[in-house]
């Protein structure tokens, strides 16, 4: 490729904040829930770069074709690959698109086609725009992609903080996960956290039904790796919703002693004693706490059952179907809570919002 900004390029990143920044010079965009992707196009040659600089090109032939047909002849565009399903984004379907078999990649491109949402322009023709202020880059982006049509979109944007706050509250119902704020005078600096992201954060009381040992555990120093979390569904079945992790080494050791009393006779009558009781439907896939990892076949997912009596409060951002989208964060034990009260009813469900309204700008 003969471009003024050559691959690979690490995208500019965002640091987390609790509130949307306000004042002069800020621009706001929805935070798209997908794979970050920088598209490099030089004539018919197209490469899709990822956040970790590994190419996504082979996994998304549909996005390559759309970029070849719709993007300017020579350009570098920063954006997000997403998979719309119905009136919302569907991250689980996007994850399925990463597959080693070429035949499955082709089939999934037809069954769950992806879209590309552009939100920054790093180069156009023979000109690098890395040093150009964001306000000018986004104006150039909209001019360059004025004729874009699905599956290529240009992210909606505003300089009104009140509108951004409304987006933060409404767009989650379309599968988006927050708002990104950018300074209008900011140059593009790869791999630097110079933008601001505000994501949804919630808490939930969950049943602690087991744990996994940490990968570094030894007989001399046993360490808890992650806590297996459950919620009761409307039929009274304890469903595995995900894990809580990210503990210090000291805390992992302390958890061993804290959980030890609940290991006695834990498997007798345990709701996950029969794996079938632990299966969770997720768009046709069955998930089991002790099943092999779909992403790492060598990863040990064996677990230690606990009597399902402890209640733990966790912090989380959102659900994907009936499971946590990301790893939950331990907050505190809730000895005042009854495990039987840990149901899906307590969870905050976003009001549905039509994704077409967001993509249409």
BALUM-269706 format. One record per residue (C-alpha): residue in one letter; x, y, z. Coordinates in Angstrom, 1 decimal. Layout:
REM residues N
 residuo   east  north     up
       a      X      Y      Z
...
REM end
This chain:
REM residues 361
 residuo   east  north     up
       x    0.0    0.0    0.0
       x    1.2    3.5   -0.8
       x   -0.6    5.6    1.8
       x    0.6    8.6    3.9
       x   -0.5    6.7    7.0
       x    0.6    3.1    6.6
       x   -0.6    0.0    8.5
       x   -0.3   -1.0   11.2
       x   -1.6    1.9   13.3
       x   -2.8    1.6   16.9
       x   -6.0    3.6   17.3
       x   -6.3    6.6   19.7
       x   -8.0    5.4   22.9
       x  -10.3    6.8   25.6
       x  -10.0    7.0   29.3
       x  -13.0    6.3   31.5
       x  -15.0    9.0   33.3
       x  -18.1    8.9   35.4
       x  -19.8   11.9   33.8
       x  -19.9   13.5   30.4
       x  -17.5   16.4   30.2
       x  -19.0   19.8   29.3
       x  -17.9   23.1   28.0
       x  -16.6   24.7   24.8
       x  -14.8   22.6   22.3
       x  -16.3   19.2   23.1
       x  -17.8   16.8   20.5
       x  -19.8   13.8   21.5
       x  -20.5   10.5   19.7
       x  -22.3    7.3   20.6
       x  -19.9    4.6   21.9
       x  -20.4    1.8   19.4
       x  -20.3   -1.8   20.8
       x  -18.2   -3.6   18.3
       x  -14.6   -4.2   17.1
       x  -12.5   -1.1   16.8
       x  -11.1   -1.1   13.2
       x   -8.9    1.2   11.1
       x   -9.6    0.7    7.4
       x   -6.7    1.2    5.0
       x   -7.7    1.5    1.3
       x   -5.4    2.0   -1.6
       x   -7.5    1.5   -4.8
       x   -8.8   -2.1   -4.7
       x   -6.5   -3.0   -1.9
       x   -8.2   -3.0    1.5
       x   -6.8   -3.9    4.9
       x   -8.8   -4.0    8.2
       x   -6.6   -3.2   11.2
       x   -7.6   -4.0   14.7
       x   -6.9   -2.4   18.1
       x   -4.0   -4.9   18.7
       x   -2.7   -4.3   15.2
       x   -3.6   -7.8   14.0
       x   -5.6   -7.7   10.8
       x   -9.3   -8.4   10.8
       x   -9.4   -8.6    7.0
       x  -10.0  -12.3    6.5
       x  -12.8  -12.4    9.0
       x  -14.9   -9.7    7.4
       x  -15.0  -10.1    3.6
       x  -18.4   -8.2    3.6
       x  -16.8   -5.2    5.2
       x  -13.8   -5.3    2.8
       x  -16.3   -5.4   -0.1
       x  -18.3   -2.5    1.3
       x  -15.1   -0.4    1.9
       x  -13.8   -1.2   -1.6
       x  -17.1    0.0   -3.1
       x  -17.9    3.1   -0.9
       x  -14.8    4.6    0.7
       x  -12.6    7.1   -1.2
       x  -10.0    5.6   -3.5
       x   -7.1    6.3   -1.1
       x   -7.9    6.8    2.6
       x   -7.4    5.7    6.1
       x  -10.6    5.6    8.2
       x  -11.1    4.9   11.9
       x  -14.3    3.3   13.0
       x  -16.1    0.3   14.4
       x  -17.2   -3.0   13.0
       x  -20.7   -3.9   14.4
       x  -23.3   -6.5   13.7
       x  -26.9   -5.2   13.7
       x  -29.7   -7.7   14.4
       x  -33.2   -6.4   14.3
       x  -33.3   -3.1   16.2
       x  -30.1   -3.4   18.1
       x  -26.4   -4.3   17.9
       x  -25.6   -7.9   18.7
       x  -22.1   -8.4   20.1
       x  -22.4  -12.1   20.5
       x  -23.0  -12.5   16.7
       x  -19.9  -10.3   16.1
       x  -17.8  -12.6   18.3
       x  -18.9  -15.5   16.2
       x  -17.4  -13.9   13.1
       x  -13.9  -14.6   14.3
       x  -13.4  -18.2   13.1
       x  -10.4  -20.0   11.7
       x  -12.3  -21.9    9.0
       x  -12.6  -20.0    5.7
       x  -15.9  -21.8    4.9
       x  -17.5  -20.7    8.1
       x  -16.2  -17.2    7.6
       x  -18.0  -17.1    4.3
       x  -21.2  -18.5    5.7
       x  -21.3  -16.1    8.6
       x  -20.7  -13.2    6.3
       x  -24.0  -14.1    4.6
       x  -25.9  -15.1    7.8
       x  -24.8  -12.3   10.1
       x  -23.5   -9.5    7.9
       x  -21.5   -6.7    9.6
       x  -21.5   -3.0    9.2
       x  -18.8   -0.4    9.4
       x  -19.4    2.8   11.4
       x  -16.8    5.5   10.5
       x  -15.9    8.2   13.1
       x  -12.5    9.6   12.1
       x  -10.4   10.2    9.0
       x   -6.7    9.7    9.3
       x   -5.7   10.2    5.7
       x   -7.2   11.2    2.4
       x   -5.5   10.9   -0.9
       x   -1.8   11.7   -0.3
       x   -2.5   13.8    2.8
       x   -2.0   12.7    6.4
       x   -4.6   14.2    8.8
       x   -3.0   13.0   12.0
       x   -2.0   16.5   13.0
       x   -5.3   18.0   11.9
       x   -7.7   19.0   14.7
       x  -10.6   16.6   15.2
       x  -13.2   19.2   14.3
       x  -11.7   19.5   10.9
       x  -11.1   15.8   10.5
       x  -14.8   15.0   11.3
       x  -15.9   17.6    8.8
       x  -13.6   16.1    6.1
       x  -14.9   12.7    7.0
       x  -18.6   13.7    6.4
       x  -17.7   15.3    3.1
       x  -15.7   12.3    2.0
       x  -18.4    9.8    2.9
       x  -21.4   11.9    2.0
       x  -22.7    9.2   -0.3
       x  -22.3    6.3    2.1
       x  -25.1    3.8    2.5
       x  -25.6    0.7    4.5
       x  -23.5   -1.2    5.5
       x  -21.2    1.8    5.7
       x  -22.3    4.5    8.1
       x  -20.8    7.7    9.5
       x  -21.3    8.0   13.2
       x  -23.7   10.7   14.4
       x  -22.1   13.5   16.3
       x  -23.1   16.6   18.4
       x  -21.5   19.4   20.2
       x  -24.5   19.7   22.6
       x  -23.8   18.1   26.0
       x  -27.6   17.8   26.7
       x  -28.1   15.9   23.5
       x  -25.2   13.6   24.4
       x  -26.7   13.0   27.8
       x  -30.0   12.0   26.1
       x  -28.1    9.7   23.8
       x  -26.4    8.1   26.9
       x  -29.8    7.4   28.4
       x  -31.6    6.3   25.2
       x  -29.1    4.6   22.9
       x  -28.4    1.7   25.2
       x  -31.7    0.3   24.2
       x  -30.2   -0.1   20.7
       x  -27.2   -2.0   22.0
       x  -24.7    0.9   22.4
       x  -22.8    1.2   25.6
       x  -22.2    4.8   26.3
       x  -20.9    8.1   24.9
       x  -17.4    9.2   23.8
       x  -16.3   12.8   24.1
       x  -13.5   14.3   21.9
       x  -11.9   17.7   22.0
       x  -12.3   19.6   18.7
       x   -8.7   20.8   18.8
       x   -7.2   17.3   19.4
       x   -4.8   15.8   16.9
       x   -4.9   12.1   16.3
       x   -2.3   10.4   18.6
       x   -2.2    6.6   18.2
       x   -2.3    4.5   21.3
       x   -2.9    7.5   23.6
       x   -5.9    7.8   25.9
       x   -6.9   11.3   25.0
       x  -10.6   10.9   24.5
       x  -13.2   10.4   27.2
       x  -15.7    7.5   27.5
       x  -18.6    7.3   29.8
       x  -20.2    3.9   30.1
       x  -23.2    2.5   32.0
       x  -22.4    1.0   35.3
       x  -24.8   -1.0   37.4
       x  -24.8   -3.3   40.5
       x  -26.5   -6.6   41.1
       x  -26.8   -9.1   44.0
       x  -25.8  -12.6   42.8
       x  -25.6  -16.1   44.2
       x  -22.0  -17.4   44.6
       x  -22.3  -21.0   43.4
       x  -18.6  -21.9   42.9
       x  -15.2  -20.6   41.9
       x  -12.2  -21.5   39.7
       x   -8.6  -21.7   40.9
       x   -6.2  -19.1   39.7
       x   -3.8  -20.2   37.0
       x   -0.8  -19.6   39.3
       x   -2.3  -21.6   42.3
       x   -0.1  -24.2   44.0
       x   -0.6  -26.6   46.9
       x    1.5  -24.2   49.0
       x   -0.3  -21.1   47.9
       x   -3.9  -21.7   46.7
       x   -5.5  -18.7   45.1
       x   -9.0  -18.1   43.9
       x   -9.1  -17.1   40.2
       x  -12.8  -16.1   39.6
       x  -16.2  -16.4   41.3
       x  -19.0  -18.2   39.5
       x  -22.2  -16.1   39.7
       x  -25.8  -17.1   39.3
       x  -29.3  -15.6   39.2
       x  -32.6  -17.4   39.6
       x  -34.9  -17.3   36.5
       x  -38.7  -17.2   36.6
       x  -38.8  -21.0   36.8
       x  -36.6  -21.0   39.9
       x  -33.5  -22.4   38.2
       x  -30.1  -21.0   39.1
       x  -28.6  -19.7   35.8
       x  -24.9  -19.2   35.4
       x  -24.5  -15.5   34.3
       x  -20.8  -15.0   34.4
       x  -17.9  -14.4   36.7
       x  -16.3  -11.8   39.0
       x  -12.5  -11.5   38.9
       x   -9.7   -9.0   39.0
       x   -8.5   -9.5   42.6
       x   -5.1   -8.7   44.0
       x   -2.9  -11.7   44.9
       x   -3.5  -11.0   48.6
       x   -7.2  -11.0   48.2
       x   -7.2  -14.2   46.1
       x   -5.5  -15.9   49.1
       x   -8.0  -14.4   51.6
       x  -10.9  -15.7   49.5
       x   -9.7  -19.3   49.8
       x  -10.2  -19.2   53.6
       x  -13.5  -17.2   53.3
       x  -15.0  -19.7   50.9
       x  -13.7  -22.9   52.5
       x  -16.7  -23.4   54.9
       x  -19.1  -23.4   51.9
       x  -17.2  -26.3   50.1
       x  -18.4  -29.0   52.5
       x  -21.1  -31.2   50.9
       x  -21.5  -28.5   48.2
       x  -22.1  -30.8   45.3
       x  -24.9  -32.7   47.0
       x  -28.1  -31.1   45.8
       x  -26.2  -28.4   44.0
       x  -28.3  -26.8   41.3
       x  -25.4  -27.3   38.8
       x  -24.7  -30.9   39.9
       x  -26.1  -32.0   36.6
       x  -24.5  -29.9   33.8
       x  -27.9  -29.8   32.0
       x  -29.2  -27.6   34.9
       x  -26.4  -25.1   34.3
       x  -26.9  -24.8   30.5
       x  -27.9  -21.3   29.5
       x  -29.4  -20.7   26.1
       x  -27.6  -17.9   24.2
       x  -28.9  -17.6   20.6
       x  -28.7  -21.3   19.9
       x  -25.5  -22.0   21.9
       x  -25.4  -23.8   25.2
       x  -23.1  -22.5   27.9
       x  -21.9  -24.6   30.8
       x  -19.6  -23.4   33.6
       x  -17.3  -26.4   33.2
       x  -17.3  -26.5   29.4
       x  -14.3  -26.0   27.2
       x  -13.6  -22.4   26.3
       x  -14.6  -21.5   22.8
       x  -11.7  -19.1   22.5
       x   -8.9  -21.1   24.2
       x   -9.3  -24.9   24.0
       x   -6.4  -25.3   26.4
       x   -7.9  -23.1   29.1
       x   -8.9  -25.0   32.3
       x  -12.5  -24.1   33.1
       x  -13.0  -26.8   35.8
       x  -14.6  -25.4   38.9
       x  -15.1  -25.9   42.7
       x  -18.7  -26.0   43.8
       x  -19.9  -24.0   46.8
       x  -23.2  -24.3   48.6
       x  -25.3  -21.6   47.0
       x  -25.8  -19.6   50.1
       x  -23.5  -16.6   49.8
       x  -24.7  -13.4   48.1
       x  -22.2  -11.1   46.5
       x  -22.8   -7.6   45.1
       x  -21.0   -7.0   41.8
       x  -20.6   -4.0   39.5
       x  -21.3   -4.6   35.8
       x  -21.9   -2.6   32.6
       x  -24.5   -4.6   30.6
       x  -26.0   -8.0   29.8
       x  -25.6   -9.9   26.5
       x  -28.8  -12.0   26.4
       x  -29.0  -13.5   29.9
       x  -25.3  -13.3   30.7
       x  -22.8  -10.5   31.8
       x  -21.3   -8.8   28.8
       x  -18.0   -8.4   30.6
       x  -16.4   -9.8   33.8
       x  -18.2   -8.5   36.9
       x  -16.3   -6.5   39.6
       x  -16.6   -7.7   43.2
       x  -18.0   -5.0   45.5
       x  -18.9   -6.6   48.8
       x  -20.5   -9.6   50.5
       x  -24.2   -9.1   51.3
       x  -24.9  -11.3   54.4
       x  -28.2   -9.4   54.8
       x  -29.5  -10.8   51.5
       x  -31.2  -14.1   51.0
       x  -29.8  -16.1   48.0
       x  -33.3  -16.9   46.9
       x  -34.0  -13.2   46.2
       x  -31.2  -13.0   43.6
       x  -33.3  -13.0   40.5
       x  -33.2  -11.4   37.1
       x  -36.1   -9.1   38.2
       x  -33.6   -6.8   40.0
       x  -31.7   -6.0   36.9
       x  -32.2   -2.7   35.1
       x  -33.4   -3.3   31.5
       x  -32.8   -0.5   29.0
       x  -35.9    0.7   27.1
       x  -35.8   -0.5   23.5
       x  -34.5    2.0   21.0
       x  -34.5    1.5   17.2
       x  -30.9    1.1   16.0
       x  -31.9    2.6   12.6
       x  -32.5    5.9   14.3
       x  -28.9    5.9   15.6
       x  -27.4    4.7   12.3
       x  -29.4    7.3   10.4
       x  -27.8   10.1   12.3
REM end
